[in-house]
Structures are given as structure tokens and as C-alpha cells.
Amino acid sequence: MRAALLFELLIPEHWTPEQALLAADLLADLQEALWAVHGPAIAARQREYDQALAELDDEREGGFPYLDEEIPF
């Protein structure tokens, strides 16, 4: 699941390549800082989510568990 899908990210056409690369580096640094602080919690939450989906899939023999409201989050 990627948060980038929640909003459109466009590089202004008037930016120089150096400015665009600087923005990309800034975003990479931000991602690294977020994962350093919240990475373990995010990974644990993703494992819980994956496990819940697998259990629902097993119960429904290949149905569409991701559309079910029984998912605990």
C-alpha cells in the first residue's frame, strides 16, 4: 500500500534537473527518517493485516476477504 496513491505528485516543468533531484533526495531522506522512527510499528501492522487476510481467505476458500468488514482494522 502506497500513500503516493492518495495524491498526485507532479514536478513543475520550470524546475531545473538539479531542483528535481534535490526534491527527490529530500523525499528519500523523509522516507528514511519515517521508517527509522515508525518502521517496526508499520511492519507489525502490515503483518497483522496480511495474517487477517490470509485467515479470511482460508475461511472463504479463495473469496474476496479484502472486501469483508471482518478485517480488524
mmCIF file of the N, C-alpha and C atoms, coordinates in Angstrom:
data_MODEL
# 
_entry.id   MODEL 
# 
loop_
_atom_site.group_PDB 
_atom_site.id 
_atom_site.type_symbol 
_atom_site.label_atom_id 
_atom_site.label_alt_id 
_atom_site.label_comp_id 
_atom_site.label_asym_id 
_atom_site.label_entity_id 
_atom_site.label_seq_id 
_atom_site.pdbx_PDB_ins_code 
_atom_site.Cartn_x 
_atom_site.Cartn_y 
_atom_site.Cartn_z 
_atom_site.occupancy 
_atom_site.B_iso_or_equiv 
_atom_site.pdbx_formal_charge 
_atom_site.auth_seq_id 
_atom_site.auth_comp_id 
_atom_site.auth_asym_id 
_atom_site.auth_atom_id 
_atom_site.pdbx_PDB_model_num 
ATOM 1   N N  . MET A 1 1  ? 0.852   -1.165  0.000   1.00 0.00 ? 1  MET A N  1 
ATOM 2   C CA . MET A 1 1  ? 0.000   0.000   0.000   1.00 0.00 ? 1  MET A CA 1 
ATOM 3   C C  . MET A 1 1  ? 0.902   1.233   0.000   1.00 0.00 ? 1  MET A C  1 
ATOM 4   N N  . ARG A 1 2  ? 0.646   2.102   -0.914  1.00 0.00 ? 2  ARG A N  1 
ATOM 5   C CA . ARG A 1 2  ? 1.484   3.292   -1.022  1.00 0.00 ? 2  ARG A CA 1 
ATOM 6   C C  . ARG A 1 2  ? 0.667   4.548   -0.828  1.00 0.00 ? 2  ARG A C  1 
ATOM 7   N N  . ALA A 1 3  ? 1.178   5.428   -0.003  1.00 0.00 ? 3  ALA A N  1 
ATOM 8   C CA . ALA A 1 3  ? 0.493   6.691   0.254   1.00 0.00 ? 3  ALA A CA 1 
ATOM 9   C C  . ALA A 1 3  ? 0.505   7.593   -0.971  1.00 0.00 ? 3  ALA A C  1 
ATOM 10  N N  . ALA A 1 4  ? 1.426   7.363   -1.886  1.00 0.00 ? 4  ALA A N  1 
ATOM 11  C CA . ALA A 1 4  ? 1.511   8.198   -3.081  1.00 0.00 ? 4  ALA A CA 1 
ATOM 12  C C  . ALA A 1 4  ? 0.238   8.120   -3.903  1.00 0.00 ? 4  ALA A C  1 
ATOM 13  N N  . LEU A 1 5  ? -0.538  7.065   -3.721  1.00 0.00 ? 5  LEU A N  1 
ATOM 14  C CA . LEU A 1 5  ? -1.781  6.944   -4.455  1.00 0.00 ? 5  LEU A CA 1 
ATOM 15  C C  . LEU A 1 5  ? -2.842  7.915   -3.941  1.00 0.00 ? 5  LEU A C  1 
ATOM 16  N N  . LEU A 1 6  ? -2.632  8.491   -2.777  1.00 0.00 ? 6  LEU A N  1 
ATOM 17  C CA . LEU A 1 6  ? -3.614  9.389   -2.189  1.00 0.00 ? 6  LEU A CA 1 
ATOM 18  C C  . LEU A 1 6  ? -3.575  10.789  -2.794  1.00 0.00 ? 6  LEU A C  1 
ATOM 19  N N  . PHE A 1 7  ? -2.484  11.143  -3.407  1.00 0.00 ? 7  PHE A N  1 
ATOM 20  C CA . PHE A 1 7  ? -2.396  12.457  -4.019  1.00 0.00 ? 7  PHE A CA 1 
ATOM 21  C C  . PHE A 1 7  ? -1.467  12.384  -5.217  1.00 0.00 ? 7  PHE A C  1 
ATOM 22  N N  . GLU A 1 8  ? -1.680  13.293  -6.141  1.00 0.00 ? 8  GLU A N  1 
ATOM 23  C CA . GLU A 1 8  ? -0.862  13.318  -7.348  1.00 0.00 ? 8  GLU A CA 1 
ATOM 24  C C  . GLU A 1 8  ? 0.379   14.160  -7.091  1.00 0.00 ? 8  GLU A C  1 
ATOM 25  N N  . LEU A 1 9  ? 1.516   13.643  -7.473  1.00 0.00 ? 9  LEU A N  1 
ATOM 26  C CA . LEU A 1 9  ? 2.778   14.330  -7.257  1.00 0.00 ? 9  LEU A CA 1 
ATOM 27  C C  . LEU A 1 9  ? 3.360   14.707  -8.619  1.00 0.00 ? 9  LEU A C  1 
ATOM 28  N N  . LEU A 1 10 ? 3.429   15.986  -8.879  1.00 0.00 ? 10 LEU A N  1 
ATOM 29  C CA . LEU A 1 10 ? 3.959   16.465  -10.149 1.00 0.00 ? 10 LEU A CA 1 
ATOM 30  C C  . LEU A 1 10 ? 5.167   17.357  -9.902  1.00 0.00 ? 10 LEU A C  1 
ATOM 31  N N  . ILE A 1 11 ? 6.183   17.168  -10.704 1.00 0.00 ? 11 ILE A N  1 
ATOM 32  C CA . ILE A 1 11 ? 7.355   18.042  -10.667 1.00 0.00 ? 11 ILE A CA 1 
ATOM 33  C C  . ILE A 1 11 ? 7.061   19.207  -11.615 1.00 0.00 ? 11 ILE A C  1 
ATOM 34  N N  . PRO A 1 12 ? 7.128   20.428  -11.133 1.00 0.00 ? 12 PRO A N  1 
ATOM 35  C CA . PRO A 1 12 ? 6.875   21.571  -12.016 1.00 0.00 ? 12 PRO A CA 1 
ATOM 36  C C  . PRO A 1 12 ? 7.834   21.571  -13.211 1.00 0.00 ? 12 PRO A C  1 
ATOM 37  N N  . GLU A 1 13 ? 7.310   21.893  -14.360 1.00 0.00 ? 13 GLU A N  1 
ATOM 38  C CA . GLU A 1 13 ? 8.119   21.873  -15.584 1.00 0.00 ? 13 GLU A CA 1 
ATOM 39  C C  . GLU A 1 13 ? 9.213   22.933  -15.583 1.00 0.00 ? 13 GLU A C  1 
ATOM 40  N N  . HIS A 1 14 ? 9.042   23.984  -14.796 1.00 0.00 ? 14 HIS A N  1 
ATOM 41  C CA . HIS A 1 14 ? 10.045  25.051  -14.797 1.00 0.00 ? 14 HIS A CA 1 
ATOM 42  C C  . HIS A 1 14 ? 11.235  24.739  -13.886 1.00 0.00 ? 14 HIS A C  1 
ATOM 43  N N  . TRP A 1 15 ? 11.167  23.627  -13.129 1.00 0.00 ? 15 TRP A N  1 
ATOM 44  C CA . TRP A 1 15 ? 12.293  23.249  -12.277 1.00 0.00 ? 15 TRP A CA 1 
ATOM 45  C C  . TRP A 1 15 ? 13.455  22.771  -13.139 1.00 0.00 ? 15 TRP A C  1 
ATOM 46  N N  . THR A 1 16 ? 14.653  23.046  -12.656 1.00 0.00 ? 16 THR A N  1 
ATOM 47  C CA . THR A 1 16 ? 15.840  22.503  -13.314 1.00 0.00 ? 16 THR A CA 1 
ATOM 48  C C  . THR A 1 16 ? 16.002  21.044  -12.877 1.00 0.00 ? 16 THR A C  1 
ATOM 49  N N  . PRO A 1 17 ? 16.783  20.261  -13.615 1.00 0.00 ? 17 PRO A N  1 
ATOM 50  C CA . PRO A 1 17 ? 17.036  18.885  -13.177 1.00 0.00 ? 17 PRO A CA 1 
ATOM 51  C C  . PRO A 1 17 ? 17.636  18.826  -11.770 1.00 0.00 ? 17 PRO A C  1 
ATOM 52  N N  . GLU A 1 18 ? 18.474  19.796  -11.438 1.00 0.00 ? 18 GLU A N  1 
ATOM 53  C CA . GLU A 1 18 ? 19.076  19.822  -10.104 1.00 0.00 ? 18 GLU A CA 1 
ATOM 54  C C  . GLU A 1 18 ? 18.013  20.019  -9.024  1.00 0.00 ? 18 GLU A C  1 
ATOM 55  N N  . GLN A 1 19 ? 17.050  20.890  -9.285  1.00 0.00 ? 19 GLN A N  1 
ATOM 56  C CA . GLN A 1 19 ? 15.974  21.107  -8.321  1.00 0.00 ? 19 GLN A CA 1 
ATOM 57  C C  . GLN A 1 19 ? 15.120  19.846  -8.158  1.00 0.00 ? 19 GLN A C  1 
ATOM 58  N N  . ALA A 1 20 ? 14.834  19.179  -9.253  1.00 0.00 ? 20 ALA A N  1 
ATOM 59  C CA . ALA A 1 20 ? 14.038  17.955  -9.190  1.00 0.00 ? 20 ALA A CA 1 
ATOM 60  C C  . ALA A 1 20 ? 14.778  16.870  -8.407  1.00 0.00 ? 20 ALA A C  1 
ATOM 61  N N  . LEU A 1 21 ? 16.079  16.738  -8.637  1.00 0.00 ? 21 LEU A N  1 
ATOM 62  C CA . LEU A 1 21 ? 16.866  15.748  -7.897  1.00 0.00 ? 21 LEU A CA 1 
ATOM 63  C C  . LEU A 1 21 ? 16.944  16.094  -6.416  1.00 0.00 ? 21 LEU A C  1 
ATOM 64  N N  . LEU A 1 22 ? 17.050  17.375  -6.100  1.00 0.00 ? 22 LEU A N  1 
ATOM 65  C CA . LEU A 1 22 ? 17.071  17.800  -4.704  1.00 0.00 ? 22 LEU A CA 1 
ATOM 66  C C  . LEU A 1 22 ? 15.749  17.447  -4.018  1.00 0.00 ? 22 LEU A C  1 
ATOM 67  N N  . ALA A 1 23 ? 14.641  17.657  -4.709  1.00 0.00 ? 23 ALA A N  1 
ATOM 68  C CA . ALA A 1 23 ? 13.335  17.297  -4.145  1.00 0.00 ? 23 ALA A CA 1 
ATOM 69  C C  . ALA A 1 23 ? 13.243  15.785  -3.934  1.00 0.00 ? 23 ALA A C  1 
ATOM 70  N N  . ALA A 1 24 ? 13.742  15.007  -4.892  1.00 0.00 ? 24 ALA A N  1 
ATOM 71  C CA . ALA A 1 24 ? 13.728  13.548  -4.756  1.00 0.00 ? 24 ALA A CA 1 
ATOM 72  C C  . ALA A 1 24 ? 14.593  13.106  -3.576  1.00 0.00 ? 24 ALA A C  1 
ATOM 73  N N  . ASP A 1 25 ? 15.752  13.728  -3.411  1.00 0.00 ? 25 ASP A N  1 
ATOM 74  C CA . ASP A 1 25 ? 16.619  13.409  -2.270  1.00 0.00 ? 25 ASP A CA 1 
ATOM 75  C C  . ASP A 1 25 ? 15.943  13.757  -0.947  1.00 0.00 ? 25 ASP A C  1 
ATOM 76  N N  . LEU A 1 26 ? 15.258  14.893  -0.917  1.00 0.00 ? 26 LEU A N  1 
ATOM 77  C CA . LEU A 1 26 ? 14.546  15.298  0.294   1.00 0.00 ? 26 LEU A CA 1 
ATOM 78  C C  . LEU A 1 26 ? 13.463  14.279  0.650   1.00 0.00 ? 26 LEU A C  1 
ATOM 79  N N  . LEU A 1 27 ? 12.711  13.827  -0.348  1.00 0.00 ? 27 LEU A N  1 
ATOM 80  C CA . LEU A 1 27 ? 11.669  12.824  -0.098  1.00 0.00 ? 27 LEU A CA 1 
ATOM 81  C C  . LEU A 1 27 ? 12.274  11.503  0.369   1.00 0.00 ? 27 LEU A C  1 
ATOM 82  N N  . ALA A 1 28 ? 13.404  11.119  -0.203  1.00 0.00 ? 28 ALA A N  1 
ATOM 83  C CA . ALA A 1 28 ? 14.071  9.885   0.228   1.00 0.00 ? 28 ALA A CA 1 
ATOM 84  C C  . ALA A 1 28 ? 14.546  10.007  1.674   1.00 0.00 ? 28 ALA A C  1 
ATOM 85  N N  . ASP A 1 29 ? 15.081  11.171  2.033   1.00 0.00 ? 29 ASP A N  1 
ATOM 86  C CA . ASP A 1 29 ? 15.510  11.397  3.420   1.00 0.00 ? 29 ASP A CA 1 
ATOM 87  C C  . ASP A 1 29 ? 14.321  11.353  4.375   1.00 0.00 ? 29 ASP A C  1 
ATOM 88  N N  . LEU A 1 30 ? 13.202  11.927  3.953   1.00 0.00 ? 30 LEU A N  1 
ATOM 89  C CA . LEU A 1 30 ? 11.996  11.909  4.778   1.00 0.00 ? 30 LEU A CA 1 
ATOM 90  C C  . LEU A 1 30 ? 11.496  10.479  4.968   1.00 0.00 ? 30 LEU A C  1 
ATOM 91  N N  . GLN A 1 31 ? 11.500  9.706   3.894   1.00 0.00 ? 31 GLN A N  1 
ATOM 92  C CA . GLN A 1 31 ? 11.081  8.305   3.993   1.00 0.00 ? 31 GLN A CA 1 
ATOM 93  C C  . GLN A 1 31 ? 11.993  7.535   4.950   1.00 0.00 ? 31 GLN A C  1 
ATOM 94  N N  . GLU A 1 32 ? 13.276  7.747   4.844   1.00 0.00 ? 32 GLU A N  1 
ATOM 95  C CA . GLU A 1 32 ? 14.231  7.067   5.724   1.00 0.00 ? 32 GLU A CA 1 
ATOM 96  C C  . GLU A 1 32 ? 14.001  7.447   7.188   1.00 0.00 ? 32 GLU A C  1 
ATOM 97  N N  . ALA A 1 33 ? 13.758  8.729   7.440   1.00 0.00 ? 33 ALA A N  1 
ATOM 98  C CA . ALA A 1 33 ? 13.514  9.182   8.812   1.00 0.00 ? 33 ALA A CA 1 
ATOM 99  C C  . ALA A 1 33 ? 12.219  8.596   9.369   1.00 0.00 ? 33 ALA A C  1 
ATOM 100 N N  . LEU A 1 34 ? 11.178  8.550   8.548   1.00 0.00 ? 34 LEU A N  1 
ATOM 101 C CA . LEU A 1 34 ? 9.908   7.966   8.995   1.00 0.00 ? 34 LEU A CA 1 
ATOM 102 C C  . LEU A 1 34 ? 10.058  6.488   9.315   1.00 0.00 ? 34 LEU A C  1 
ATOM 103 N N  . TRP A 1 35 ? 10.765  5.756   8.461   1.00 0.00 ? 35 TRP A N  1 
ATOM 104 C CA . TRP A 1 35 ? 10.957  4.326   8.707   1.00 0.00 ? 35 TRP A CA 1 
ATOM 105 C C  . TRP A 1 35 ? 11.825  4.088   9.934   1.00 0.00 ? 35 TRP A C  1 
ATOM 106 N N  . ALA A 1 36 ? 12.786  4.974   10.181  1.00 0.00 ? 36 ALA A N  1 
ATOM 107 C CA . ALA A 1 36 ? 13.633  4.816   11.367  1.00 0.00 ? 36 ALA A CA 1 
ATOM 108 C C  . ALA A 1 36 ? 12.807  4.925   12.644  1.00 0.00 ? 36 ALA A C  1 
ATOM 109 N N  . VAL A 1 37 ? 11.830  5.814   12.642  1.00 0.00 ? 37 VAL A N  1 
ATOM 110 C CA . VAL A 1 37 ? 11.009  6.026   13.835  1.00 0.00 ? 37 VAL A CA 1 
ATOM 111 C C  . VAL A 1 37 ? 9.831   5.058   13.891  1.00 0.00 ? 37 VAL A C  1 
ATOM 112 N N  . HIS A 1 38 ? 9.142   4.894   12.778  1.00 0.00 ? 38 HIS A N  1 
ATOM 113 C CA . HIS A 1 38 ? 7.884   4.147   12.776  1.00 0.00 ? 38 HIS A CA 1 
ATOM 114 C C  . HIS A 1 38 ? 7.951   2.809   12.036  1.00 0.00 ? 38 HIS A C  1 
ATOM 115 N N  . GLY A 1 39 ? 9.095   2.460   11.499  1.00 0.00 ? 39 GLY A N  1 
ATOM 116 C CA . GLY A 1 39 ? 9.224   1.238   10.708  1.00 0.00 ? 39 GLY A CA 1 
ATOM 117 C C  . GLY A 1 39 ? 8.767   -0.026  11.412  1.00 0.00 ? 39 GLY A C  1 
ATOM 118 N N  . PRO A 1 40 ? 9.221   -0.285  12.639  1.00 0.00 ? 40 PRO A N  1 
ATOM 119 C CA . PRO A 1 40 ? 8.786   -1.510  13.317  1.00 0.00 ? 40 PRO A CA 1 
ATOM 120 C C  . PRO A 1 40 ? 7.269   -1.572  13.520  1.00 0.00 ? 40 PRO A C  1 
ATOM 121 N N  . ALA A 1 41 ? 6.659   -0.452  13.857  1.00 0.00 ? 41 ALA A N  1 
ATOM 122 C CA . ALA A 1 41 ? 5.205   -0.434  14.051  1.00 0.00 ? 41 ALA A CA 1 
ATOM 123 C C  . ALA A 1 41 ? 4.472   -0.651  12.730  1.00 0.00 ? 41 ALA A C  1 
ATOM 124 N N  . ILE A 1 42 ? 4.973   -0.047  11.667  1.00 0.00 ? 42 ILE A N  1 
ATOM 125 C CA . ILE A 1 42 ? 4.358   -0.222  10.352  1.00 0.00 ? 42 ILE A CA 1 
ATOM 126 C C  . ILE A 1 42 ? 4.488   -1.674  9.902   1.00 0.00 ? 42 ILE A C  1 
ATOM 127 N N  . ALA A 1 43 ? 5.658   -2.259  10.082  1.00 0.00 ? 43 ALA A N  1 
ATOM 128 C CA . ALA A 1 43 ? 5.877   -3.654  9.685   1.00 0.00 ? 43 ALA A CA 1 
ATOM 129 C C  . ALA A 1 43 ? 4.986   -4.594  10.489  1.00 0.00 ? 43 ALA A C  1 
ATOM 130 N N  . ALA A 1 44 ? 4.837   -4.339  11.786  1.00 0.00 ? 44 ALA A N  1 
ATOM 131 C CA . ALA A 1 44 ? 3.973   -5.183  12.619  1.00 0.00 ? 44 ALA A CA 1 
ATOM 132 C C  . ALA A 1 44 ? 2.524   -5.067  12.169  1.00 0.00 ? 44 ALA A C  1 
ATOM 133 N N  . ARG A 1 45 ? 2.090   -3.862  11.879  1.00 0.00 ? 45 ARG A N  1 
ATOM 134 C CA . ARG A 1 45 ? 0.712   -3.649  11.416  1.00 0.00 ? 45 ARG A CA 1 
ATOM 135 C C  . ARG A 1 45 ? 0.478   -4.351  10.081  1.00 0.00 ? 45 ARG A C  1 
ATOM 136 N N  . GLN A 1 46 ? 1.458   -4.296  9.183   1.00 0.00 ? 46 GLN A N  1 
ATOM 137 C CA . GLN A 1 46 ? 1.318   -4.966  7.890   1.00 0.00 ? 46 GLN A CA 1 
ATOM 138 C C  . GLN A 1 46 ? 1.253   -6.476  8.068   1.00 0.00 ? 46 GLN A C  1 
ATOM 139 N N  . ARG A 1 47 ? 2.057   -7.038  8.996   1.00 0.00 ? 47 ARG A N  1 
ATOM 140 C CA . ARG A 1 47 ? 1.996   -8.480  9.267   1.00 0.00 ? 47 ARG A CA 1 
ATOM 141 C C  . ARG A 1 47 ? 0.620   -8.876  9.792   1.00 0.00 ? 47 ARG A C  1 
ATOM 142 N N  . GLU A 1 48 ? 0.061   -8.071  10.713  1.00 0.00 ? 48 GLU A N  1 
ATOM 143 C CA . GLU A 1 48 ? -1.278  -8.344  11.240  1.00 0.00 ? 48 GLU A CA 1 
ATOM 144 C C  . GLU A 1 48 ? -2.313  -8.318  10.121  1.00 0.00 ? 48 GLU A C  1 
ATOM 145 N N  . TYR A 1 49 ? -2.215  -7.340  9.261   1.00 0.00 ? 49 TYR A N  1 
ATOM 146 C CA . TYR A 1 49 ? -3.138  -7.192  8.140   1.00 0.00 ? 49 TYR A CA 1 
ATOM 147 C C  . TYR A 1 49 ? -3.030  -8.387  7.196   1.00 0.00 ? 49 TYR A C  1 
ATOM 148 N N  . ASP A 1 50 ? -1.803  -8.756  6.840   1.00 0.00 ? 50 ASP A N  1 
ATOM 149 C CA . ASP A 1 50 ? -1.590  -9.902  5.950   1.00 0.00 ? 50 ASP A CA 1 
ATOM 150 C C  . ASP A 1 50 ? -2.125  -11.186 6.563   1.00 0.00 ? 50 ASP A C  1 
ATOM 151 N N  . GLN A 1 51 ? -1.899  -11.367 7.867   1.00 0.00 ? 51 GLN A N  1 
ATOM 152 C CA . GLN A 1 51 ? -2.382  -12.565 8.547   1.00 0.00 ? 51 GLN A CA 1 
ATOM 153 C C  . GLN A 1 51 ? -3.911  -12.591 8.566   1.00 0.00 ? 51 GLN A C  1 
ATOM 154 N N  . ALA A 1 52 ? -4.537  -11.458 8.846   1.00 0.00 ? 52 ALA A N  1 
ATOM 155 C CA . ALA A 1 52 ? -6.002  -11.391 8.860   1.00 0.00 ? 52 ALA A CA 1 
ATOM 156 C C  . ALA A 1 52 ? -6.569  -11.717 7.485   1.00 0.00 ? 52 ALA A C  1 
ATOM 157 N N  . LEU A 1 53 ? -5.947  -11.199 6.433   1.00 0.00 ? 53 LEU A N  1 
ATOM 158 C CA . LEU A 1 53 ? -6.408  -11.508 5.078   1.00 0.00 ? 53 LEU A CA 1 
ATOM 159 C C  . LEU A 1 53 ? -6.244  -12.984 4.761   1.00 0.00 ? 53 LEU A C  1 
ATOM 160 N N  . ALA A 1 54 ? -5.116  -13.566 5.158   1.00 0.00 ? 54 ALA A N  1 
ATOM 161 C CA . ALA A 1 54 ? -4.876  -14.987 4.898   1.00 0.00 ? 54 ALA A CA 1 
ATOM 162 C C  . ALA A 1 54 ? -5.896  -15.849 5.631   1.00 0.00 ? 54 ALA A C  1 
ATOM 163 N N  . GLU A 1 55 ? -6.208  -15.504 6.877   1.00 0.00 ? 55 GLU A N  1 
ATOM 164 C CA . GLU A 1 55 ? -7.192  -16.268 7.640   1.00 0.00 ? 55 GLU A CA 1 
ATOM 165 C C  . GLU A 1 55 ? -8.578  -16.155 7.016   1.00 0.00 ? 55 GLU A C  1 
ATOM 166 N N  . LEU A 1 56 ? -8.956  -14.963 6.592   1.00 0.00 ? 56 LEU A N  1 
ATOM 167 C CA . LEU A 1 56 ? -10.254 -14.794 5.948   1.00 0.00 ? 56 LEU A CA 1 
ATOM 168 C C  . LEU A 1 56 ? -10.309 -15.533 4.622   1.00 0.00 ? 56 LEU A C  1 
ATOM 169 N N  . ASP A 1 57 ? -9.216  -15.515 3.887   1.00 0.00 ? 57 ASP A N  1 
ATOM 170 C CA . ASP A 1 57 ? -9.154  -16.227 2.612   1.00 0.00 ? 57 ASP A CA 1 
ATOM 171 C C  . ASP A 1 57 ? -9.300  -17.726 2.837   1.00 0.00 ? 57 ASP A C  1 
ATOM 172 N N  . ASP A 1 58 ? -8.634  -18.259 3.875   1.00 0.00 ? 58 ASP A N  1 
ATOM 173 C CA . ASP A 1 58 ? -8.750  -19.682 4.198   1.00 0.00 ? 58 ASP A CA 1 
ATOM 174 C C  . ASP A 1 58 ? -10.185 -20.037 4.559   1.00 0.00 ? 58 ASP A C  1 
ATOM 175 N N  . GLU A 1 59 ? -10.849 -19.179 5.323   1.00 0.00 ? 59 GLU A N  1 
ATOM 176 C CA . GLU A 1 59 ? -12.229 -19.437 5.740   1.00 0.00 ? 59 GLU A CA 1 
ATOM 177 C C  . GLU A 1 59 ? -13.190 -19.411 4.562   1.00 0.00 ? 59 GLU A C  1 
ATOM 178 N N  . ARG A 1 60 ? -12.917 -18.597 3.573   1.00 0.00 ? 60 ARG A N  1 
ATOM 179 C CA . ARG A 1 60 ? -13.839 -18.423 2.450   1.00 0.00 ? 60 ARG A CA 1 
ATOM 180 C C  . ARG A 1 60 ? -13.386 -19.145 1.196   1.00 0.00 ? 60 ARG A C  1 
ATOM 181 N N  . GLU A 1 61 ? -12.371 -19.936 1.294   1.00 0.00 ? 61 GLU A N  1 
ATOM 182 C CA . GLU A 1 61 ? -11.866 -20.732 0.172   1.00 0.00 ? 61 GLU A CA 1 
ATOM 183 C C  . GLU A 1 61 ? -11.644 -19.890 -1.081  1.00 0.00 ? 61 GLU A C  1 
ATOM 184 N N  . GLY A 1 62 ? -10.849 -18.847 -0.921  1.00 0.00 ? 62 GLY A N  1 
ATOM 185 C CA . GLY A 1 62 ? -10.457 -18.048 -2.078  1.00 0.00 ? 62 GLY A CA 1 
ATOM 186 C C  . GLY A 1 62 ? -11.439 -16.967 -2.459  1.00 0.00 ? 62 GLY A C  1 
ATOM 187 N N  . GLY A 1 63 ? -12.311 -16.549 -1.565  1.00 0.00 ? 63 GLY A N  1 
ATOM 188 C CA . GLY A 1 63 ? -13.265 -15.479 -1.866  1.00 0.00 ? 63 GLY A CA 1 
ATOM 189 C C  . GLY A 1 63 ? -12.571 -14.137 -1.952  1.00 0.00 ? 63 GLY A C  1 
ATOM 190 N N  . PHE A 1 64 ? -13.252 -13.102 -1.582  1.00 0.00 ? 64 PHE A N  1 
ATOM 191 C CA . PHE A 1 64 ? -12.700 -11.759 -1.619  1.00 0.00 ? 64 PHE A CA 1 
ATOM 192 C C  . PHE A 1 64 ? -12.641 -11.205 -0.200  1.00 0.00 ? 64 PHE A C  1 
ATOM 193 N N  . PRO A 1 65 ? -11.682 -11.673 0.617   1.00 0.00 ? 65 PRO A N  1 
ATOM 194 C CA . PRO A 1 65 ? -11.643 -11.263 2.022   1.00 0.00 ? 65 PRO A CA 1 
ATOM 195 C C  . PRO A 1 65 ? -11.375 -9.783  2.209   1.00 0.00 ? 65 PRO A C  1 
ATOM 196 N N  . TYR A 1 66 ? -10.723 -9.154  1.246   1.00 0.00 ? 66 TYR A N  1 
ATOM 197 C CA . TYR A 1 66 ? -10.395 -7.750  1.417   1.00 0.00 ? 66 TYR A CA 1 
ATOM 198 C C  . TYR A 1 66 ? -11.635 -6.862  1.291   1.00 0.00 ? 66 TYR A C  1 
ATOM 199 N N  . LEU A 1 67 ? -12.754 -7.420  0.847   1.00 0.00 ? 67 LEU A N  1 
ATOM 200 C CA . LEU A 1 67 ? -13.998 -6.664  0.781   1.00 0.00 ? 67 LEU A CA 1 
ATOM 201 C C  . LEU A 1 67 ? -14.868 -6.890  2.011   1.00 0.00 ? 67 LEU A C  1 
ATOM 202 N N  . ASP A 1 68 ? -14.430 -7.762  2.890   1.00 0.00 ? 68 ASP A N  1 
ATOM 203 C CA . ASP A 1 68 ? -15.218 -8.140  4.052   1.00 0.00 ? 68 ASP A CA 1 
ATOM 204 C C  . ASP A 1 68 ? -14.972 -7.165  5.200   1.00 0.00 ? 68 ASP A C  1 
ATOM 205 N N  . GLU A 1 69 ? -15.982 -6.897  5.989   1.00 0.00 ? 69 GLU A N  1 
ATOM 206 C CA . GLU A 1 69 ? -15.841 -5.965  7.103   1.00 0.00 ? 69 GLU A CA 1 
ATOM 207 C C  . GLU A 1 69 ? -15.294 -6.627  8.357   1.00 0.00 ? 69 GLU A C  1 
ATOM 208 N N  . GLU A 1 70 ? -14.967 -7.908  8.310   1.00 0.00 ? 70 GLU A N  1 
ATOM 209 C CA . GLU A 1 70 ? -14.438 -8.596  9.477   1.00 0.00 ? 70 GLU A CA 1 
ATOM 210 C C  . GLU A 1 70 ? -12.964 -8.295  9.729   1.00 0.00 ? 70 GLU A C  1 
ATOM 211 N N  . ILE A 1 71 ? -12.310 -7.640  8.811   1.00 0.00 ? 71 ILE A N  1 
ATOM 212 C CA . ILE A 1 71 ? -10.900 -7.310  8.988   1.00 0.00 ? 71 ILE A CA 1 
ATOM 213 C C  . ILE A 1 71 ? -10.789 -6.375  10.190  1.00 0.00 ? 71 ILE A C  1 
ATOM 214 N N  . PRO A 1 72 ? -9.892  -6.661  11.140  1.00 0.00 ? 72 PRO A N  1 
ATOM 215 C CA . PRO A 1 72 ? -9.883  -5.953  12.420  1.00 0.00 ? 72 PRO A CA 1 
ATOM 216 C C  . PRO A 1 72 ? -9.341  -4.528  12.395  1.00 0.00 ? 72 PRO A C  1 
ATOM 217 N N  . PHE A 1 73 ? -9.056  -3.934  11.247  1.00 0.00 ? 73 PHE A N  1 
ATOM 218 C CA . PHE A 1 73 ? -8.602  -2.550  11.248  1.00 0.00 ? 73 PHE A CA 1 
ATOM 219 C C  . PHE A 1 73 ? -9.165  -1.802  10.087  1.00 0.00 ? 73 PHE A C  1 
# 
